[in-house]
């Protein structure tokens, strides 16, 4: 499915700061409007990371969103207002859906008229991301969600996230 048919067949439910989408067989996923033309998009339905403070992963990962579904969130949000920055930080861990997320980034950065550094890939630290982000034509910004610099606390808060230490990142 391409993003055009996805956007045409996925009516959003708009709320004050964002919208929710769902296929008939899915749980909902969301896009959140951010200040200054930003949009936070989801990359999965559910999440496998299991952060103790996050409701998105309480039921685990349901499925990966396709690149068309990710791009459709931007298309639908643009029907509401201008979007010139996309943050891949909604429901799901983008690194666990790497191929579809990178395909969406390439499309948004080439045909979607969004500057490369206005595409922000957020991850809890999957090391595959560090290599793959440099390989595409579009090179997005990277946001590393550490949540804390205390390794033991991070392991408790993000039980299934890669256990990287802050000094390794630097």
Buried (B, 14 or more C-beta within 10 A) or exposed (E): EEBEEBBEEBEBEBEEEBBBBBBEEBBEBBBBBBEEBBBBBBBBBBBBBBBEEEEBBEEEBBBBBBBBBBBBBBBBBBEBEEBBBBBBBBBBBBBBBBEBBBBBBBBBBEEBEBEBEBBBBBBBBBEEBBEBBEEBEBBBBEBBBBBEEEEEEBEEBBEBBBEBEEEEEE
